[in-house]
Each structure stands twice: as C-alpha cells, then as structure tokens.
C-alpha cells in the first residue's frame, strides 16, 4: 500500500495576526490532513502577533500526537523572534520548543 502523504511546504508572508489567523489555521490544518511532514517557511513574515506563535505551537503538538512532524525551514528571526522573546517562548528549560524555533542556535 503506498503512502498517500507527501512532504509539504507551507509559506507564510506579510502579516499574520489575530485579524487573519483563521486563514493561517485553515492552511495549516489542510496541510496536516494531507501530509506526514510539513516544513514551514516564515522568512517573509513582516508582522506577527502572539496568535501566530500559539497557532504554530498548537499545530506542532497536534502533529506530534498524530505521529506527524512540523519543522521550520530556518530559525525564527525578525518579527517572529521578537514575539517569541516577548512572550517567553524561548525558555531554556523548554528545550523542545526552543530547539524548534531556534533550530539549536543559542540566543
């Protein structure tokens, strides 16, 4: 039986905030329903808020529970990194989360 799931790249750009988080949720949900592995590109994000980080965290946990994976193409930087820092998401004691967002880079 062939595996119907493929790797998928989900790209976010521009602004992702509470005003359009439902669109981002729909994109991630569709990708998770159709793929075992998702790579997320966030390089072109200009503005984000806490809802975006929470969405990605929730998707990451849901994927792990369903034996799927989510990864970032590159470590968080710019607007995303600022939200992560302000929101306390880069706690060194939360290694899995910090490694996900920073890809092992020290901050």
Secondary structure, 3 states (H helix, E strand, C coil): CCCCCCEEEEEEEEEECCCCHHHHHHHHHHHHHHCCEEEEEEEEEEEECHHHHHHHHHHHHHHHHCCCEEEECCCCCHHHHHHHHHCCCCCCCCHHHHHHHHCCCCC
